[in-house]
Amino acid sequence: MTFFKNIIRISGIVLLLLALGCGRKDAQITSLEMLKGGKTFAVPTGTAADQFVLKKFPDAKIEYYNTVLDCILAVRDGKADAASYDKPVVQNIVAKNDGLLVIPELMFDDQYGFAVRLEDTKLKQAMDEALADLKVNGTYAAMEKRWFPDKGLPAPMPVIRFKDTDSVLRFGTAAVTEPMSFYDANKNIAGFDIEFASYIAKKLGKRLEIVDMEFGAMIPALISGKVDMVGAGMSITEERAKKVLFSECYYPSGIAAVVRDHHKAPPEGKAGMKLKKIGDITTKRIGVLMGSVHDAYATKHFPKAEILQFQTVPDLLFALNSDKIDVIFIDKSAVRHVLASNEALGVFVDSLFSVPIGAGFNKESVVLREQFNEYLKKLKSDGTYADMIDRWMTKGLSEMPEIKFAPLNGTLNVGVVSDAGLPTTIIQNGEMIGFDIEVAERFASYCGREFVPVPLHFGSLIASISTKKID
């Protein structure tokens, strides 16, 4: 597979570092009762977390952030009193970062289940029997310890061997939620849900085939027969149960609240002020986005440094804010947005190196790639490209223009990193916006296709384009 580059813009790479400490010295919050009285909650935009908060605390003040990590960063930095989201997700983040506390009492209970087609009662029975077996033989307890540690990262996915057979159990999942279903450091889909699905397949004498998709596409894919079973931290609800058949609850979840832990407060800005020149980072901890050019550059030019890879930009920023790393490499165009929402960070080196930014296509997609090149020429010749640069890059605006579509030629499935940050891509009010999104939407309109964004981790983009999961 060849990853074609069609140059859109040249962007510099900068280094960001922790420059100063911040945060309020409020009383330690240890219970939900202490969150009454108009406290400020950080919630991810586009989710139902705000509804759950307001049901429990009608007088709460809601502040919206792009990701769960952004919400918890806001709590850690004293910008919000609490963050609210699904228990396993926030537990996973808190286990990897000091200075945070998950309140033991849940705001609301929830139950996760796998789903099959309504008529597939035999598979439903097999799922429930596999779950019962795992609890009896001690495997379930080992899974809980593996995927939900009190501190640190989840343990590696165990090796589960299947019979040499052509019989396959197709499992649909949305691999974007650690620790339930996600891409691990080896770019393999792993997690509690994946391990459970593997044992179900093994019980049936089949091999597990994992089909990664958007969360909202799972039930339609199941009903249409594209997959046999779906699961990805999916709540068992009455509405969903009208369309699919759920397993017994395999994981009791719920909506949890995260607050600052003042008894274990993280270090407040120390390493950054000691770094004066580029040579100072030769033996430091450098954070990079997994699979990025930053990763390759840091490995080549700083061989004595400790290079730490992260799957998302919020992961990078959280590690830097938490003093897990000393500096990060980040696209220069994103600096305005990053500094605006992270007051404790500063620019260390304004421009370290330059790199071409492009769109990627599968080697076999020659026609589509040529269409994109022609479209890019038109975009530049009619002044649209210059206008986009001015709005997104120079002025730092965050409003998407209305783009008209006449989807006569199907869909254009575009892999995007939805949490990259402005000016490239963020989710705002439930919609993806940014320079890259506008480029993709205009190209879809140019081709007469419907624009379908597919959120992916950066490290999953090439794998997805090579297997034609995206265009």
VOPAGU-2260 file (C-alpha; in pm, 1 decimal, decimal comma):
REM VOPAGU-2260
SITE   aa  ch    i         X         Y         Z
SITE  MET   A    0       0,0       0,0       0,0
SITE  THR   A    1     129,7     343,4     -92,3
SITE  PHE   A    2      22,7     654,2      97,7
SITE  PHE   A    3      -3,9     928,8    -164,1
SITE  LYS   A    4      61,4    1285,4     -52,6
SITE  ASN   A    5    -125,1    1568,2    -214,8
SITE  ILE   A    6      21,8    1879,7     -62,0
SITE  ILE   A    7    -234,3    2118,7      84,3
SITE  ARG   A    8     -13,3    2331,5     307,0
SITE  ILE   A    9     329,4    2340,8     467,6
SITE  SER   A   10     321,2    2353,6     845,1
SITE  GLY   A   11     600,2    2406,4    1095,7
SITE  ILE   A   12     645,9    2185,6    1399,5
SITE  VAL   A   13     681,0    2349,9    1739,4
SITE  LEU   A   14     766,2    2230,9    2087,9
SITE  LEU   A   15     532,6    2299,7    2376,8
SITE  LEU   A   16     630,9    2268,7    2740,3
SITE  LEU   A   17     484,2    2321,3    3083,6
SITE  ALA   A   18     558,4    2681,1    3172,9
SITE  LEU   A   19     381,8    2750,1    3501,8
SITE  GLY   A   20     146,7    2604,1    3761,0
SITE  CYS   A   21    -215,8    2690,3    3820,5
SITE  GLY   A   22    -521,0    2563,3    4002,5
SITE  ARG   A   23    -749,5    2654,0    4291,4
SITE  LYS   A   24    -705,7    2538,6    4650,6
SITE  ASP   A   25   -1068,0    2444,6    4718,3
SITE  ALA   A   26   -1186,4    2197,7    4981,5
SITE  GLN   A   27   -1153,0    1830,8    4888,1
SITE  ILE   A   28   -1471,1    1692,9    4729,1
SITE  THR   A   29   -1531,5    1334,9    4841,5
SITE  SER   A   30   -1900,9    1269,0    4773,4
SITE  LEU   A   31   -2180,7    1354,3    4531,7
SITE  GLU   A   32   -2348,8    1550,9    4811,1
SITE  MET   A   33   -2059,5    1798,6    4799,1
SITE  LEU   A   34   -2128,8    1866,4    4429,3
SITE  LYS   A   35   -2459,7    2033,6    4508,4
SITE  GLY   A   36   -2498,8    2409,5    4509,1
SITE  GLY   A   37   -2431,2    2521,4    4153,1
SITE  LYS   A   38   -2096,7    2352,8    4097,2
SITE  THR   A   39   -1935,3    2363,2    3751,6
SITE  PHE   A   40   -1931,4    2037,2    3552,6
SITE  ALA   A   41   -1716,8    1974,5    3246,6
SITE  VAL   A   42   -1885,1    1742,5    2994,5
SITE  PRO   A   43   -1797,6    1627,3    2641,2
SITE  THR   A   44   -1997,0    1807,8    2376,1
SITE  GLY   A   45   -2231,0    1596,0    2166,1
SITE  THR   A   46   -2293,6    1341,0    2444,1
SITE  ALA   A   47   -2577,9    1290,4    2692,6
SITE  ALA   A   48   -2349,6    1362,3    2989,0
SITE  ASP   A   49   -2498,3    1709,8    3039,3
SITE  GLN   A   50   -2849,5    1559,9    3066,1
SITE  PHE   A   51   -2735,0    1316,0    3335,7
SITE  VAL   A   52   -2567,8    1595,7    3532,2
SITE  LEU   A   53   -2874,6    1820,6    3520,9
SITE  LYS   A   54   -3102,6    1533,8    3627,3
SITE  LYS   A   55   -2888,8    1485,9    3936,6
SITE  PHE   A   56   -2795,7    1851,0    3994,0
SITE  PRO   A   57   -3053,2    2086,5    3832,2
SITE  ASP   A   58   -2859,4    2396,7    3943,4
SITE  ALA   A   59   -2526,1    2279,1    3800,9
SITE  LYS   A   60   -2329,6    2497,7    3561,5
SITE  ILE   A   61   -2232,8    2310,3    3244,1
SITE  GLU   A   62   -1915,7    2376,7    3046,2
SITE  TYR   A   63   -1856,4    2188,0    2720,8
SITE  TYR   A   64   -1525,9    2044,2    2600,4
SITE  ASN   A   65   -1427,8    1848,2    2290,8
SITE  THR   A   66   -1324,6    1523,8    2460,6
SITE  VAL   A   67   -1343,1    1344,1    2793,9
SITE  LEU   A   68    -973,1    1411,8    2839,4
SITE  ASP   A   69   -1030,7    1783,9    2789,2
SITE  CYS   A   70   -1301,2    1768,0    3056,7
SITE  ILE   A   71   -1072,8    1600,0    3306,7
SITE  LEU   A   72    -792,3    1842,7    3224,0
SITE  ALA   A   73   -1031,5    2123,2    3312,7
SITE  VAL   A   74   -1092,7    1960,0    3650,9
SITE  ARG   A   75    -723,1    1902,1    3712,7
SITE  ASP   A   76    -645,2    2266,1    3630,8
SITE  GLY   A   77    -920,9    2397,5    3856,7
SITE  LYS   A   78   -1140,0    2528,0    3572,6
SITE  ALA   A   79   -1429,3    2297,2    3670,4
SITE  ASP   A   80   -1535,6    2130,5    3994,1
SITE  ALA   A   81   -1608,3    1793,4    3835,5
SITE  ALA   A   82   -1619,9    1605,9    3507,0
SITE  SER   A   83   -1888,3    1350,4    3428,2
SITE  TYR   A   84   -1884,5    1052,3    3191,7
SITE  ASP   A   85   -1899,4     670,3    3172,7
SITE  LYS   A   86   -1730,1     501,0    3468,2
SITE  PRO   A   87   -1479,6     275,9    3283,3
SITE  VAL   A   88   -1360,2     562,8    3064,1
SITE  VAL   A   89   -1293,6     805,1    3348,9
SITE  GLN   A   90   -1143,7     530,8    3565,9
SITE  ASN   A   91    -899,4     453,4    3286,2
SITE  ILE   A   92    -788,4     816,7    3262,1
SITE  VAL   A   93    -759,6     868,0    3637,5
SITE  ALA   A   94    -555,9     547,1    3676,6
SITE  LYS   A   95    -293,7     692,0    3441,3
SITE  ASN   A   96    -279,8    1041,6    3594,3
SITE  ASP   A   97    -216,6    1167,1    3947,7
SITE  GLY   A   98    -413,1    1441,8    4115,4
SITE  LEU   A   99    -760,6    1308,2    4027,3
SITE  LEU   A  100   -1028,4    1114,4    4211,1
SITE  VAL   A  101   -1334,0     920,1    4092,1
SITE  ILE   A  102   -1614,0     958,5    4345,9
SITE  PRO   A  103   -1714,4     600,5    4443,9
SITE  GLU   A  104   -2089,4     672,9    4436,4
SITE  LEU   A  105   -2226,6     671,7    4082,3
SITE  MET   A  106   -2457,1     945,3    3960,0
SITE  PHE   A  107   -2659,1     688,5    3761,8
SITE  ASP   A  108   -2629,6     312,7    3709,7
SITE  ASP   A  109   -2583,9     160,2    3365,7
SITE  GLN   A  110   -2543,5    -187,6    3218,4
SITE  TYR   A  111   -2333,4    -289,1    2919,1
SITE  GLY   A  112   -2436,8    -573,1    2690,0
SITE  PHE   A  113   -2350,5    -736,8    2359,9
SITE  ALA   A  114   -2628,3    -747,6    2100,0
SITE  VAL   A  115   -2734,9    -995,8    1831,6
SITE  ARG   A  116   -3027,8   -1002,9    1589,4
SITE  LEU   A  117   -3368,7   -1058,4    1749,4
SITE  GLU   A  118   -3402,7   -1404,4    1596,1
SITE  ASP   A  119   -3053,7   -1520,5    1693,4
SITE  THR   A  120   -3149,4   -1679,2    2025,8
SITE  LYS   A  121   -2878,1   -1946,9    2003,0
SITE  LEU   A  122   -2600,7   -1687,2    1988,3
SITE  LYS   A  123   -2766,8   -1496,8    2273,4
SITE  GLN   A  124   -2758,3   -1817,5    2478,4
SITE  ALA   A  125   -2391,7   -1877,4    2388,9
SITE  MET   A  126   -2299,9   -1523,9    2501,3
SITE  ASP   A  127   -2470,4   -1570,9    2837,9
SITE  GLU   A  128   -2316,1   -1915,6    2889,7
SITE  ALA   A  129   -1969,1   -1782,6    2805,4
SITE  LEU   A  130   -2014,9   -1500,9    3058,7
SITE  ALA   A  131   -2122,9   -1747,2    3328,5
SITE  ASP   A  132   -1821,7   -1970,9    3253,5
SITE  LEU   A  133   -1581,6   -1675,5    3279,7
SITE  LYS   A  134   -1717,4   -1581,0    3621,5
SITE  VAL   A  135   -1699,8   -1937,0    3753,6
SITE  ASN   A  136   -1346,6   -2018,3    3635,7
SITE  GLY   A  137   -1194,5   -1689,8    3754,3
SITE  THR   A  138   -1124,4   -1546,0    3407,5
SITE  TYR   A  139   -1369,5   -1259,4    3454,0
SITE  ALA   A  140   -1191,3   -1145,0    3770,4
SITE  ALA   A  141    -859,9   -1156,7    3582,9
SITE  MET   A  142   -1015,0    -947,8    3302,7
SITE  GLU   A  143   -1128,7    -683,2    3550,8
SITE  LYS   A  144    -778,2    -666,3    3696,4
SITE  ARG   A  145    -623,4    -652,2    3348,2
SITE  TRP   A  146    -843,1    -380,6    3196,1
SITE  PHE   A  147    -939,5    -172,8    3502,2
SITE  PRO   A  148    -621,3    -129,9    3711,5
SITE  ASP   A  149    -625,8     109,1    4004,9
SITE  LYS   A  150    -307,5     268,7    3874,7
SITE  GLY   A  151    -127,6     266,8    3542,5
SITE  LEU   A  152    -209,4     135,9    3197,2
SITE  PRO   A  153    -426,4    -166,3    3116,6
SITE  ALA   A  154    -224,2    -485,7    3078,3
SITE  PRO   A  155    -160,7    -624,4    2727,1
SITE  MET   A  156    -427,9    -823,7    2549,2
SITE  PRO   A  157    -381,5   -1195,0    2625,1
SITE  VAL   A  158    -315,9   -1436,4    2339,1
SITE  ILE   A  159    -638,3   -1629,7    2271,1
SITE  ARG   A  160    -597,7   -1914,5    2024,8
SITE  PHE   A  161    -885,0   -2023,3    1804,6
SITE  LYS   A  162    -942,9   -2347,4    1619,6
SITE  ASP   A  163    -811,6   -2371,1    1266,0
SITE  THR   A  164   -1148,3   -2330,3    1099,1
SITE  ASP   A  165   -1321,3   -2133,6     826,3
SITE  SER   A  166   -1615,1   -2067,6    1057,2
SITE  VAL   A  167   -1605,8   -1703,6    1168,9
SITE  LEU   A  168   -1792,6   -1496,7    1428,3
SITE  ARG   A  169   -1804,6   -1139,2    1295,5
SITE  PHE   A  170   -1792,6    -892,0    1581,2
SITE  GLY   A  171   -1879,1    -527,3    1513,0
SITE  THR   A  172   -1724,8    -270,9    1746,7
SITE  ALA   A  173   -1624,0      95,4    1767,2
SITE  ALA   A  174   -1258,2      82,0    1871,0
SITE  VAL   A  175   -1237,4     431,1    2018,8
SITE  THR   A  176   -1301,8     377,6    2391,0
SITE  GLU   A  177   -1021,6     259,8    2615,6
SITE  PRO   A  178   -1039,2      22,5    2803,1
SITE  MET   A  179   -1347,9    -138,7    2645,1
SITE  SER   A  180   -1251,2    -142,0    2275,4
SITE  PHE   A  181    -952,0      51,0    2138,6
SITE  TYR   A  182    -633,5      36,8    1932,3
SITE  ASP   A  183    -335,3     -55,9    2151,5
SITE  ALA   A  184      28,4      47,9    2109,0
SITE  ASN   A  185      77,5    -226,9    1848,7
SITE  LYS   A  186    -215,7     -89,6    1645,7
SITE  ASN   A  187    -425,7    -396,9    1726,8
SITE  ILE   A  188    -783,7    -369,0    1852,1
SITE  ALA   A  189    -786,4    -469,6    2218,3
SITE  GLY   A  190    -992,0    -422,1    2532,2
SITE  PHE   A  191   -1236,5    -581,8    2773,3
SITE  ASP   A  192   -1502,0    -615,9    2502,3
SITE  ILE   A  193   -1257,9    -772,8    2257,0
SITE  GLU   A  194   -1141,9   -1030,9    2510,4
SITE  PHE   A  195   -1501,4   -1120,5    2599,4
SITE  ALA   A  196   -1595,6   -1150,8    2231,3
SITE  SER   A  197   -1293,1   -1377,7    2178,0
SITE  TYR   A  198   -1411,2   -1619,2    2447,5
SITE  ILE   A  199   -1759,1   -1629,8    2292,2
SITE  ALA   A  200   -1610,2   -1718,6    1953,5
SITE  LYS   A  201   -1387,6   -1981,3    2112,0
SITE  LYS   A  202   -1686,2   -2136,4    2290,0
SITE  LEU   A  203   -1862,2   -2166,3    1953,6
SITE  GLY   A  204   -1555,6   -2323,4    1792,2
SITE  LYS   A  205   -1513,0   -2024,1    1562,1
SITE  ARG   A  206   -1251,3   -1760,1    1486,7
SITE  LEU   A  207   -1321,8   -1400,1    1585,5
SITE  GLU   A  208   -1327,8   -1145,8    1303,9
SITE  ILE   A  209   -1333,8    -787,4    1429,8
SITE  VAL   A  210   -1510,1    -524,4    1218,0
SITE  ASP   A  211   -1430,8    -170,2    1332,4
SITE  MET   A  212   -1699,1      91,1    1260,1
SITE  GLU   A  213   -1862,7     401,7    1398,0
SITE  PHE   A  214   -2066,7     346,8    1714,2
SITE  GLY   A  215   -2386,2     464,8    1546,6
SITE  ALA   A  216   -2340,0     215,8    1262,5
SITE  MET   A  217   -2320,9     -94,0    1480,9
SITE  ILE   A  218   -2689,6    -176,6    1522,4
SITE  PRO   A  219   -2774,7    -108,9    1154,4
SITE  ALA   A  220   -2480,7    -332,2    1052,6
SITE  LEU   A  221   -2607,8    -604,7    1284,9
SITE  ILE   A  222   -2965,6    -589,8    1160,2
SITE  SER   A  223   -2852,1    -598,1     796,4
SITE  GLY   A  224   -2638,2    -906,9     859,3
SITE  LYS   A  225   -2298,6    -746,4     800,2
SITE  VAL   A  226   -2188,5    -868,1    1144,4
SITE  ASP   A  227   -2315,3   -1137,3    1383,6
SITE  MET   A  228   -2268,3    -959,3    1716,3
SITE  VAL   A  229   -2187,6    -603,7    1830,8
SITE  GLY   A  230   -2048,6    -445,1    2142,1
SITE  ALA   A  231   -1845,3    -142,4    2248,8
SITE  GLY   A  232   -1950,0     -29,2    2594,3
SITE  MET   A  233   -2308,3     -36,8    2467,1
SITE  SER   A  234   -2578,8      41,0    2723,8
SITE  ILE   A  235   -2876,5    -192,1    2741,0
SITE  THR   A  236   -3179,6      31,1    2682,3
SITE  GLU   A  237   -3548,6     -33,7    2619,7
SITE  GLU   A  238   -3532,6     148,8    2286,5
SITE  ARG   A  239   -3240,2     -61,2    2158,6
SITE  ALA   A  240   -3399,1    -380,5    2292,3
SITE  LYS   A  241   -3687,6    -331,1    2048,1
SITE  LYS   A  242   -3443,1    -376,8    1758,6
SITE  VAL   A  243   -3184,7    -623,4    1890,6
SITE  LEU   A  244   -3144,9    -904,4    2142,2
SITE  PHE   A  245   -2907,0    -825,2    2428,9
SITE  SER   A  246   -2688,7   -1055,6    2632,1
SITE  GLU   A  247   -2702,0   -1051,3    3008,6
SITE  CYS   A  248   -2519,4    -749,9    3149,6
SITE  TYR   A  249   -2148,9    -832,3    3117,8
SITE  TYR   A  250   -2026,9    -512,8    3285,8
SITE  PRO   A  251   -2213,1    -293,2    3537,7
SITE  SER   A  252   -2121,6      61,4    3443,2
SITE  GLY   A  253   -2266,5     401,2    3523,1
SITE  ILE   A  254   -2213,8     776,3    3506,4
SITE  ALA   A  255   -1927,9     876,1    3735,4
SITE  ALA   A  256   -1791,1    1209,5    3856,6
SITE  VAL   A  257   -1419,6    1298,5    3859,1
SITE  VAL   A  258   -1282,1    1565,5    4092,8
SITE  ARG   A  259    -938,6    1691,8    4193,6
SITE  ASP   A  260    -759,2    1490,6    4460,3
SITE  HIS   A  261    -591,9    1754,7    4674,2
SITE  HIS   A  262    -422,5    1487,0    4883,4
SITE  LYS   A  263    -229,5    1374,8    4575,6
SITE  ALA   A  264    -195,3    1695,8    4379,6
SITE  PRO   A  265      27,7    1668,4    4071,6
SITE  PRO   A  266     346,1    1876,0    4040,4
SITE  GLU   A  267     268,8    2232,3    3937,4
SITE  GLY   A  268     493,0    2343,4    3654,8
SITE  LYS   A  269     860,7    2291,1    3717,0
SITE  ALA   A  270    1041,3    2122,3    3428,0
SITE  GLY   A  271     946,6    2374,8    3163,7
SITE  MET   A  272    1117,5    2675,9    3315,9
SITE  LYS   A  273    1451,2    2489,1    3322,1
SITE  LEU   A  274    1462,2    2433,7    2947,5
SITE  LYS   A  275    1633,2    2719,1    2763,5
SITE  LYS   A  276    1762,1    2582,8    2431,6
SITE  ILE   A  277    1697,4    2289,2    2199,6
SITE  GLY   A  278    1999,8    2102,2    2334,7
SITE  ASP   A  279    1833,5    2087,5    2676,8
SITE  ILE   A  280    1584,6    1826,1    2560,6
SITE  THR   A  281    1837,9    1573,5    2429,3
SITE  THR   A  282    1791,6    1352,1    2736,3
SITE  LYS   A  283    1438,4    1457,5    2831,2
SITE  ARG   A  284    1097,7    1290,4    2789,7
SITE  ILE   A  285     951,7    1383,4    2449,5
SITE  GLY   A  286     585,1    1321,1    2374,2
SITE  VAL   A  287     479,7    1248,3    2015,1
SITE  LEU   A  288     168,8    1135,9    1831,5
SITE  MET   A  289     199,0     766,4    1746,2
SITE  GLY   A  290     281,0     709,0    1379,1
SITE  SER   A  291     339,1    1078,5    1306,0
SITE  VAL   A  292     635,3    1247,6    1137,6
SITE  HIS   A  293     707,6    1397,6    1480,3
SITE  ASP   A  294     765,5    1043,3    1607,2
SITE  ALA   A  295    1017,7     965,6    1332,8
SITE  TYR   A  296    1191,0    1304,0    1367,6
SITE  ALA   A  297    1228,7    1277,8    1746,1
SITE  THR   A  298    1359,9     921,4    1724,0
SITE  LYS   A  299    1620,6    1019,9    1462,3
SITE  HIS   A  300    1739,2    1352,3    1604,7
SITE  PHE   A  301    1712,4    1283,7    1980,0
SITE  PRO   A  302    1844,8     926,7    2021,6
SITE  LYS   A  303    1924,4     975,4    2392,4
SITE  ALA   A  304    1578,9    1112,0    2478,3
SITE  GLU   A  305    1290,7     899,8    2604,6
SITE  ILE   A  306    1032,4     907,0    2323,8
SITE  LEU   A  307     680,0     844,3    2452,4
SITE  GLN   A  308     401,7     776,2    2201,3
SITE  PHE   A  309      38,7     879,4    2248,3
SITE  GLN   A  310    -270,4     802,3    2042,3
SITE  THR   A  311    -440,0    1142,0    2062,5
SITE  VAL   A  312    -354,5    1510,8    2103,3
SITE  PRO   A  313    -553,5    1530,6    2431,1
SITE  ASP   A  314    -341,9    1239,1    2561,1
SITE  LEU   A  315     -28,2    1437,5    2473,5
SITE  LEU   A  316    -151,7    1751,6    2646,1
SITE  PHE   A  317    -267,0    1562,9    2953,3
SITE  ALA   A  318      71,6    1395,5    2990,9
SITE  LEU   A  319     248,0    1730,8    2955,7
SITE  ASN   A  320      18,9    1902,0    3205,2
SITE  SER   A  321      66,6    1612,9    3447,4
SITE  ASP   A  322     448,6    1628,3    3425,5
SITE  LYS   A  323     462,7    1280,8    3268,7
SITE  ILE   A  324     671,8    1427,3    2984,6
SITE  ASP   A  325     883,0    1739,0    2944,4
SITE  VAL   A  326     797,9    1859,1    2591,7
SITE  ILE   A  327     572,3    1762,0    2303,2
SITE  PHE   A  328     600,5    1803,7    1928,0
SITE  ILE   A  329     287,2    1957,3    1781,1
SITE  ASP   A  330     175,8    2115,8    1453,8
SITE  LYS   A  331     243,4    2489,8    1456,8
SITE  SER   A  332    -102,9    2566,9    1321,0
SITE  ALA   A  333    -258,7    2419,7    1637,2
SITE  VAL   A  334     -63,8    2636,2    1881,2
SITE  ARG   A  335    -322,4    2917,4    1902,3
SITE  HIS   A  336    -598,5    2677,2    2006,5
SITE  VAL   A  337    -376,8    2474,6    2241,9
SITE  LEU   A  338    -247,9    2778,8    2430,3
SITE  ALA   A  339    -595,3    2930,2    2455,9
SITE  SER   A  340    -724,8    2624,8    2643,6
SITE  ASN   A  341    -403,0    2536,0    2830,8
SITE  GLU   A  342    -276,6    2843,1    3014,0
SITE  ALA   A  343       4,7    2650,2    3184,2
SITE  LEU   A  344     178,2    2573,3    2851,7
SITE  GLY   A  345     423,3    2778,6    2652,2
SITE  VAL   A  346     607,8    2759,3    2320,7
SITE  PHE   A  347     965,3    2637,6    2359,5
SITE  VAL   A  348    1086,5    2633,4    1998,0
SITE  ASP   A  349     882,6    2828,4    1742,9
SITE  SER   A  350     973,6    2617,2    1439,6
SITE  LEU   A  351    1173,7    2295,8    1459,6
SITE  PHE   A  352    1119,8    2163,5    1106,0
SITE  SER   A  353     870,6    2188,5     820,1
SITE  VAL   A  354     663,4    1910,0     672,4
SITE  PRO   A  355     409,9    1884,8     385,9
SITE  ILE   A  356      53,1    1810,6     490,0
SITE  GLY   A  357    -152,6    1603,3     247,0
SITE  ALA   A  358    -451,1    1377,9     189,1
SITE  GLY   A  359    -391,7    1003,5     167,3
SITE  PHE   A  360    -543,4     753,1     -76,0
SITE  ASN   A  361    -516,1     381,1    -129,4
SITE  LYS   A  362    -272,7     300,6    -411,8
SITE  GLU   A  363    -558,6     153,6    -616,7
SITE  SER   A  364    -773,3     468,4    -585,4
SITE  VAL   A  365    -602,7     642,7    -877,1
SITE  VAL   A  366    -915,5     811,7   -1014,0
SITE  LEU   A  367   -1015,4     952,2    -675,0
SITE  ARG   A  368    -663,1    1081,1    -612,0
SITE  GLU   A  369    -656,4    1254,1    -951,8
SITE  GLN   A  370    -996,6    1406,8    -876,8
SITE  PHE   A  371    -857,2    1546,0    -553,7
SITE  ASN   A  372    -556,6    1698,5    -728,4
SITE  GLU   A  373    -781,6    1869,9    -982,9
SITE  TYR   A  374   -1012,7    1987,8    -705,7
SITE  LEU   A  375    -715,9    2129,6    -513,0
SITE  LYS   A  376    -602,8    2327,1    -817,8
SITE  LYS   A  377    -954,9    2472,3    -852,8
SITE  LEU   A  378    -967,3    2554,7    -481,9
SITE  LYS   A  379    -648,2    2757,1    -511,1
SITE  SER   A  380    -730,0    2925,4    -841,4
SITE  ASP   A  381   -1072,8    3058,1    -743,4
SITE  GLY   A  382    -955,2    3210,8    -413,8
SITE  THR   A  383   -1134,2    2963,2    -184,6
SITE  TYR   A  384    -811,1    2818,0     -48,1
SITE  ALA   A  385    -672,4    3160,9      45,4
SITE  ASP   A  386   -1000,2    3244,4     218,7
SITE  MET   A  387    -983,1    2920,1     418,0
SITE  ILE   A  388    -626,1    2988,5     526,6
SITE  ASP   A  389    -727,6    3337,5     637,3
SITE  ARG   A  390   -1028,8    3218,3     836,6
SITE  TRP   A  391    -888,1    2904,2    1002,4
SITE  MET   A  392    -514,5    2974,4    1026,1
SITE  THR   A  393    -465,6    3352,1    1041,7
SITE  LYS   A  394    -776,6    3478,6    1221,1
SITE  GLY   A  395    -843,5    3162,7    1421,4
SITE  LEU   A  396   -1216,9    3160,8    1344,5
SITE  SER   A  397   -1428,4    2853,6    1417,5
SITE  GLU   A  398   -1733,3    2875,9    1192,2
SITE  MET   A  399   -1801,9    2630,1     910,7
SITE  PRO   A  400   -1945,7    2768,6     587,5
SITE  GLU   A  401   -2257,7    2610,3     441,9
SITE  ILE   A  402   -2155,4    2369,2     166,4
SITE  LYS   A  403   -2422,5    2242,9     -71,5
SITE  PHE   A  404   -2428,6    1877,0    -171,2
SITE  ALA   A  405   -2583,7    1687,6    -459,8
SITE  PRO   A  406   -2489,2    1330,3    -360,5
SITE  LEU   A  407   -2551,6    1148,0    -687,6
SITE  ASN   A  408   -2242,5     926,7    -672,8
SITE  GLY   A  409   -2268,9     760,4    -331,6
SITE  THR   A  410   -2066,9     848,5     -22,6
SITE  LEU   A  411   -1714,5     968,4      46,3
SITE  ASN   A  412   -1591,2     806,1     367,4
SITE  VAL   A  413   -1316,7    1028,3     506,0
SITE  GLY   A  414   -1097,8     920,7     797,7
SITE  VAL   A  415   -1043,0    1211,3    1036,0
SITE  VAL   A  416    -879,5    1264,3    1373,4
SITE  SER   A  417   -1172,0    1434,8    1543,2
SITE  ASP   A  418    -979,1    1552,4    1849,7
SITE  ALA   A  419    -676,5    1699,6    1670,3
SITE  GLY   A  420    -788,9    2049,3    1772,8
SITE  LEU   A  421    -836,1    2369,4    1579,6
SITE  PRO   A  422    -761,5    2477,9    1316,3
SITE  THR   A  423    -766,3    2122,4    1174,9
SITE  THR   A  424   -1050,3    1928,6    1339,0
SITE  ILE   A  425   -1264,7    1944,3    1652,8
SITE  ILE   A  426   -1619,6    1851,6    1748,1
SITE  GLN   A  427   -1825,4    2159,5    1829,6
SITE  ASN   A  428   -2192,6    2137,5    1926,3
SITE  GLY   A  429   -2200,6    1779,2    1804,3
SITE  GLU   A  430   -2056,5    1863,1    1460,3
SITE  MET   A  431   -1705,0    1824,6    1321,4
SITE  ILE   A  432   -1551,8    2152,3    1211,5
SITE  GLY   A  433   -1209,5    2275,4    1104,6
SITE  PHE   A  434    -983,3    2336,1     806,3
SITE  ASP   A  435    -949,5    1965,9     725,1
SITE  ILE   A  436   -1324,1    1910,6     751,9
SITE  GLU   A  437   -1396,5    2199,8     517,1
SITE  VAL   A  438   -1141,9    2063,7     266,7
SITE  ALA   A  439   -1306,5    1719,7     283,2
SITE  GLU   A  440   -1662,4    1851,9     261,2
SITE  ARG   A  441   -1582,4    2068,8     -39,2
SITE  PHE   A  442   -1413,9    1773,5    -210,2
SITE  ALA   A  443   -1717,5    1551,7    -146,2
SITE  SER   A  444   -1941,0    1820,6    -297,1
SITE  TYR   A  445   -1702,3    1851,2    -593,3
SITE  CYS   A  446   -1731,3    1473,8    -652,2
SITE  GLY   A  447   -2108,7    1470,9    -608,2
SITE  ARG   A  448   -2084,1    1246,2    -303,4
SITE  GLU   A  449   -2224,7    1252,7      48,2
SITE  PHE   A  450   -1955,8    1345,9     303,6
SITE  VAL   A  451   -1923,0    1079,4     577,2
SITE  PRO   A  452   -1656,7    1152,6     841,5
SITE  VAL   A  453   -1507,2     844,2    1009,9
SITE  PRO   A  454   -1338,0     931,3    1344,0
SITE  LEU   A  455   -1009,0     743,3    1391,0
SITE  HIS   A  456    -694,0     761,9    1598,5
SITE  PHE   A  457    -405,6     907,6    1400,6
SITE  GLY   A  458    -219,2     576,9    1411,2
SITE  SER   A  459    -516,7     397,3    1253,6
SITE  LEU   A  460    -548,0     614,2     943,0
SITE  ILE   A  461    -306,3     428,6     717,2
SITE  ALA   A  462    -433,8      86,6     826,7
SITE  SER   A  463    -789,0     196,3     748,6
SITE  ILE   A  464    -703,5     338,1     406,2
SITE  SER   A  465    -500,6      29,1     313,0
SITE  THR   A  466    -797,5    -199,3     391,6
SITE  LYS   A  467   -1039,9      38,6     215,9
SITE  LYS   A  468   -1248,7      99,1     527,3
SITE  ILE   A  469   -1226,9     463,6     425,9
SITE  ASP   A  470   -1181,3     639,3      90,1
